[in-house]
Amino acid sequence: MFRDRTLVWAVEYIFGGVLVLVPLASLVLCRGAPTDAHIWAVRLFVVCLGVILVSCASSMRQRMVLARRIDTLVKQIAGS
């Protein structure tokens, strides 16, 4: 579980960041262009998915730290 920590961070933070930045940048840069409400809603939905993915990465990191602390505590109790 601890070995794939870097992979989890890379996938969730990088992929989540791309999901946030690309559609958000296109929404900001294409402000003056005539837009369809459906396209705008889809882009906003993708941005929300990216934010959710980044928050999941943060909670996964916290769960991994907690699991490591529990594992250390179990080893200490077993060694006593």
C-alpha positions in Angstrom: 0.0 0.0 0.0 2.8 2.4 0.8 4.8 1.7 -2.3 2.2 3.2 -4.6 1.9 6.5 -2.7 3.8 8.4 -5.4 1.8 6.9 -8.1 -1.5 7.9 -6.4 -0.2 11.4 -5.9 1.0 11.7 -9.5 -2.2 10.3 -11.1 -4.6 12.2 -8.9 -2.9 15.5 -8.6 -1.6 15.7 -12.2 -4.7 14.3 -13.8 -7.0 16.3 -11.5 -4.9 19.5 -12.2 -5.2 18.9 -15.9 -9.0 18.4 -15.6 -9.2 21.7 -13.7 -6.8 23.9 -15.7 -7.6 22.9 -19.3 -11.4 23.5 -19.3 -11.1 26.4 -17.0 -8.5 28.1 -19.3 -10.7 27.5 -22.3 -13.7 29.1 -20.4 -11.6 32.1 -19.6 -9.9 32.5 -23.0 -13.1 32.0 -25.0 -15.2 34.5 -23.0 -15.9 36.8 -26.0 -16.8 34.0 -28.4 -20.4 32.9 -28.8 -20.8 29.9 -26.6 -23.4 27.2 -26.2 -24.7 26.7 -22.7 -24.3 22.9 -23.1 -20.6 23.2 -23.9 -20.1 25.7 -21.0 -21.9 23.3 -18.6 -19.8 20.3 -19.8 -16.6 22.3 -19.3 -17.7 23.3 -15.8 -18.6 19.7 -15.0 -15.1 18.6 -16.0 -13.6 21.3 -13.8 -15.7 20.0 -10.9 -14.5 16.5 -11.6 -10.9 17.7 -11.4 -11.5 19.4 -8.1 -13.1 16.2 -6.7 -10.1 14.2 -7.9 -7.6 16.5 -6.2 -9.6 16.4 -3.0 -9.6 12.6 -3.2 -5.8 12.7 -3.5 -5.5 14.8 -0.4 -7.7 12.5 1.6 -5.8 9.4 0.2 -2.6 11.0 1.4 -4.0 11.6 4.9 -5.3 8.0 5.0 -1.9 6.7 4.1 -0.2 8.7 6.8 -2.8 7.4 9.3 -2.3 3.8 8.2 1.5 4.3 8.6 1.0 5.6 12.2 -1.3 2.7 13.0 1.2 0.3 11.7 4.0 1.8 13.7 1.8 1.7 16.8 0.9 -1.9 16.3 4.7 -2.7 16.0 5.4 -0.9 19.2 2.6 -2.7 21.1 3.7 -6.1 19.7 7.3 -5.3 20.7 6.5 -4.4 24.3 
